[in-house]
C-alpha cells in the first residue's frame, strides 16, 4: 500500500489576547476541525522555537503530542536559518569594524605601515 504524504498550509489566524500553548492548541484543533482534517492523519508539526510552541510542559507541541503520541515536532528550518543570519550579521559587523580599525591603524601611520611591510 502506497501512502501519499503532503504538506498543507491551512490557515492564518490573528490571535488577540493570550498566545499561550493552550490557546494555540484550541485554535489549531478548531482550524483542523473546520477544515475536516483528521488529526490522526497528521505525522508532523512545524513551529518556531517559542516557548508557547515548543515548551516541554505547556507548549502547543506537547499538547498535540498528548493526542498524537507518534507525531514529530520540527523546528521550522526557515526560522532557524533566519535566526542564524541575524546572529551572524552581528558577528560580521564586529569583524568588519575590527578590519577597519586595523586598516586605519596601518594606513594613517608611516611607521606602522613600514612595520606591516616587514611582516
Order of alpha helices (4+ residues) and beta strands (2+ residues): alpha-beta-alpha-alpha-beta-alpha-alpha
